[in-house]
Amino acid sequence: MQKKWVIPDIHGCLRSLKALVEDLVVPVAGDQIFFLGDYVDRGPDSKGVIDYVMELQHNGLEVKTLKGNHEDFFLKAWDEDRRSEKVLFFKKPNRSKAQWLIHGGKETLESFGTSDLSAIPLHYMEWMRQLEMFIETDNFLLVHAGLNFEIEDPFADSFAMLWAKDYKINPSKIGNRRLIHGHVPVSLDFIDITINNPSNPYIDLDNGCYMAGRPGYGNLLALELGSMTLKVQPNIDMD
């Protein structure tokens, strides 16, 4: 029977991701894996995470990938860097890059072995640019952060899909599906409660994988949508 797995924010934790997928999820042909975004920043191997997800996409598995706010940050920094190259005689300060570096971009550049955005191979930027904004299944709506339920069409606000934190869900606007998202780290106990309460309109799957050592946090998770089975992989990248 086909399984559908949802994996939230990875943040450069390649070893934890490989352990989760290969030891706990163990996908077979026909299974689906949905990634909720934030592949990069903070952890030690953002490049390796993207390479691994690309590898899964080319190995016969059905892999769907959402964009997170950290990919958005990365792309804005890269785009601003490209625009500034066109200015004659001097290069303007890249404000987007300065902000991105504070929020984990430094570790991402280190994983590519450079401090220069122009040295990032183009196919990584193209891969991030084509990431989806949301995924619908029969019973669930998957998005990185959330939706703007204050407007008539929540899907018209792409910024909210990447960055929203505080919002009240209106299930009627998403076909009475449950919303599954990442973006905001919450405790493992809280995640268990939301998964096991079908009347709860949302499930936040982000346990802050990069928060190794913080009680109740620091795990990378995978939720199987058919059985609502939760797999928990402790962080092994930031011991």
C-alpha positions as CSV (number, residue, x, y, z in Angstrom):
1,M,0.0,0.0,0.0
2,Q,1.3,3.4,-1.0
3,K,2.6,5.5,1.9
4,K,2.7,9.3,2.0
5,W,5.4,10.8,4.2
6,V,5.8,14.4,5.2
7,I,9.2,15.7,6.3
8,P,9.5,19.3,7.7
9,D,12.4,21.7,8.1
10,I,15.8,20.0,7.7
11,H,18.1,23.1,7.9
12,G,21.3,21.5,6.6
13,C,21.2,18.4,8.8
14,L,22.1,15.8,6.2
15,R,23.2,13.0,8.4
16,S,19.9,13.3,10.4
17,L,17.9,13.3,7.1
18,K,19.6,10.3,5.7
19,A,19.1,8.3,9.0
20,L,15.4,9.3,9.0
21,V,14.8,8.3,5.4
22,E,17.0,5.2,5.2
23,D,16.5,3.7,8.7
24,L,13.0,4.8,9.8
25,V,10.9,5.7,6.7
26,V,12.5,3.2,4.4
27,P,10.5,4.3,1.3
28,V,9.8,1.9,-1.6
29,A,8.8,2.4,-5.2
30,G,5.3,4.0,-5.3
31,D,5.7,5.8,-1.9
32,Q,5.5,9.6,-1.8
33,I,7.6,12.0,0.2
34,F,6.5,15.6,0.7
35,F,9.2,18.0,2.0
36,L,7.9,21.2,3.7
37,G,10.9,23.4,2.8
38,D,13.8,24.9,4.7
39,Y,16.4,22.6,3.4
40,V,19.2,25.1,4.0
41,D,20.8,27.3,6.7
42,R,21.9,26.8,10.3
43,G,23.0,23.1,10.0
44,P,26.4,22.0,8.6
45,D,25.6,20.7,5.2
46,S,22.9,22.5,3.3
47,K,24.5,21.6,-0.1
48,G,24.4,18.0,0.9
49,V,20.8,18.1,1.9
50,I,19.8,19.6,-1.6
51,D,22.0,17.0,-3.3
52,Y,20.3,14.2,-1.3
53,V,16.8,15.4,-2.1
54,M,17.7,15.7,-5.7
55,E,19.0,12.1,-5.6
56,L,15.7,10.9,-4.1
57,Q,13.8,12.7,-6.9
58,H,15.9,10.7,-9.5
59,N,15.7,7.3,-7.8
60,G,12.1,6.3,-8.7
61,L,10.4,7.8,-5.7
62,E,7.6,10.4,-6.0
63,V,9.1,13.4,-4.2
64,K,7.4,16.7,-3.9
65,T,9.2,19.7,-2.6
66,L,7.9,22.9,-1.1
67,K,9.7,26.2,-0.8
68,G,10.6,27.5,2.7
69,N,11.4,31.0,3.8
70,H,15.1,30.1,4.0
71,E,15.2,29.2,0.3
72,D,13.4,32.5,-0.3
73,F,16.1,34.3,1.7
74,F,18.9,32.5,-0.2
75,L,17.3,33.4,-3.6
76,K,16.8,37.0,-2.7
77,A,20.5,37.3,-1.6
78,W,21.7,35.6,-4.8
79,D,19.4,37.8,-7.0
80,E,20.6,41.0,-5.3
81,D,24.2,39.8,-5.8
82,R,23.6,39.3,-9.5
83,R,22.0,42.7,-9.9
84,S,24.9,44.5,-8.1
85,E,27.4,42.9,-10.5
86,K,25.9,45.0,-13.3
87,V,26.7,48.3,-11.6
88,L,29.9,49.8,-13.1
89,F,33.1,50.4,-11.1
90,F,31.8,49.3,-7.6
91,K,29.5,46.7,-6.1
92,K,26.7,47.9,-3.9
93,P,26.3,46.4,-0.4
94,N,24.0,43.3,-0.5
95,R,21.5,43.9,2.3
96,S,19.7,40.7,1.6
97,K,22.9,38.7,2.0
98,A,23.8,40.5,5.2
99,Q,20.4,39.5,6.7
100,W,20.6,36.0,5.4
101,L,24.0,35.4,6.8
102,I,22.7,36.3,10.3
103,H,19.9,33.7,10.0
104,G,22.1,30.7,8.9
105,G,23.3,31.7,5.5
106,K,26.9,31.7,6.7
107,E,26.7,27.9,7.3
108,T,25.1,27.4,3.9
109,L,27.9,29.2,2.1
110,E,30.5,27.2,4.1
111,S,28.8,24.0,2.9
112,F,29.4,25.1,-0.7
113,G,33.0,25.9,0.2
114,T,32.7,29.6,-0.6
115,S,31.8,33.0,0.8
116,D,30.9,34.3,-2.7
117,L,27.3,33.9,-3.8
118,S,28.4,34.1,-7.5
119,A,30.3,30.8,-7.0
120,I,27.1,28.8,-6.2
121,P,26.4,26.5,-9.2
122,L,23.4,27.8,-11.1
123,H,21.4,24.5,-11.0
124,Y,21.0,24.8,-7.2
125,M,19.4,28.2,-7.6
126,E,17.2,26.9,-10.4
127,W,16.1,24.0,-8.2
128,M,15.1,26.3,-5.3
129,R,13.3,28.7,-7.7
130,Q,11.0,26.0,-9.0
131,L,9.9,24.7,-5.6
132,E,6.2,24.5,-5.0
133,M,4.2,26.8,-2.7
134,F,1.6,24.3,-1.4
135,I,0.5,20.7,-1.9
136,E,-3.1,19.4,-1.7
137,T,-4.0,15.8,-0.9
138,D,-7.5,14.4,-0.3
139,N,-7.4,15.2,3.4
140,F,-4.5,17.6,4.0
141,L,-3.1,20.9,2.8
142,L,0.7,21.1,3.0
143,V,2.5,24.4,3.2
144,H,5.8,25.6,4.7
145,A,4.4,28.3,7.1
146,G,0.7,29.0,6.7
147,L,-1.9,30.8,4.8
148,N,-3.6,34.2,5.0
149,F,-7.2,33.3,5.9
150,E,-8.1,37.0,6.2
151,I,-8.4,37.3,2.4
152,E,-11.0,35.7,0.1
153,D,-8.4,33.5,-1.6
154,P,-5.6,32.3,0.8
155,F,-3.6,30.9,-2.1
156,A,-3.1,34.4,-3.5
157,D,-0.7,35.4,-0.7
158,S,2.6,33.7,-1.4
159,F,4.4,35.7,1.3
160,A,2.2,34.1,4.0
161,M,2.9,30.7,2.7
162,L,6.6,31.2,3.4
163,W,6.6,33.5,6.5
164,A,3.2,33.4,8.4
165,K,3.3,32.6,12.1
166,D,0.1,33.7,13.8
167,Y,-3.1,33.1,11.9
168,K,-6.6,31.6,12.5
169,I,-7.4,28.7,10.2
170,N,-10.7,28.7,8.3
171,P,-11.0,25.1,7.1
172,S,-13.8,25.9,4.7
173,K,-11.3,28.0,2.6
174,I,-9.0,24.9,2.0
175,G,-11.7,22.3,1.3
176,N,-12.0,21.3,5.0
177,R,-8.6,19.8,4.9
178,R,-6.2,19.8,7.8
179,L,-3.3,22.1,7.4
180,I,0.2,20.6,7.9
181,H,3.1,23.0,8.1
182,G,6.6,23.6,9.6
183,H,8.4,26.9,10.0
184,V,7.8,27.4,13.8
185,P,9.5,24.9,16.1
186,V,7.3,23.4,18.7
187,S,7.8,20.7,21.3
188,L,7.5,17.0,20.5
189,D,4.7,16.7,23.1
190,F,2.7,19.4,21.3
191,I,3.2,17.7,18.0
192,D,1.9,14.4,19.4
193,I,-1.2,16.2,20.7
194,T,-2.0,17.8,17.4
195,I,-1.5,14.6,15.4
196,N,-3.7,12.5,17.7
197,N,-6.5,15.1,17.9
198,P,-8.3,14.8,14.5
199,S,-10.5,17.8,15.3
200,N,-7.4,20.1,15.5
201,P,-7.3,22.0,12.2
202,Y,-3.5,21.9,11.9
203,I,-0.3,20.0,12.6
204,D,3.0,21.8,13.1
205,L,5.7,19.2,12.3
206,D,8.7,21.4,13.0
207,N,10.6,20.2,16.1
208,G,13.6,22.4,15.5
209,C,16.0,19.8,14.2
210,Y,18.9,22.2,14.6
211,M,18.0,22.8,18.3
212,A,20.0,19.7,19.5
213,G,20.3,19.7,23.3
214,R,17.1,21.6,24.0
215,P,14.6,19.4,25.9
216,G,11.6,18.4,23.8
217,Y,13.3,19.6,20.6
218,G,16.1,18.7,18.3
219,N,14.5,16.0,16.2
220,L,13.8,15.6,12.5
221,L,10.3,14.1,12.0
222,A,8.4,12.2,9.3
223,L,4.6,11.8,9.4
224,E,2.9,9.1,7.4
225,L,-0.5,10.5,6.3
226,G,-2.4,7.2,6.0
227,S,-1.7,5.7,9.4
228,M,-0.6,9.0,11.1
229,T,2.5,7.2,12.2
230,L,5.3,9.6,13.4
231,K,8.9,8.7,13.0
232,V,11.4,10.6,15.2
233,Q,15.1,10.9,14.3
234,P,17.3,12.7,16.9
235,N,19.8,15.2,15.4
236,I,23.1,13.5,14.8
237,D,24.7,16.4,12.9
238,M,25.2,18.8,15.8
239,D,26.3,16.5,18.6
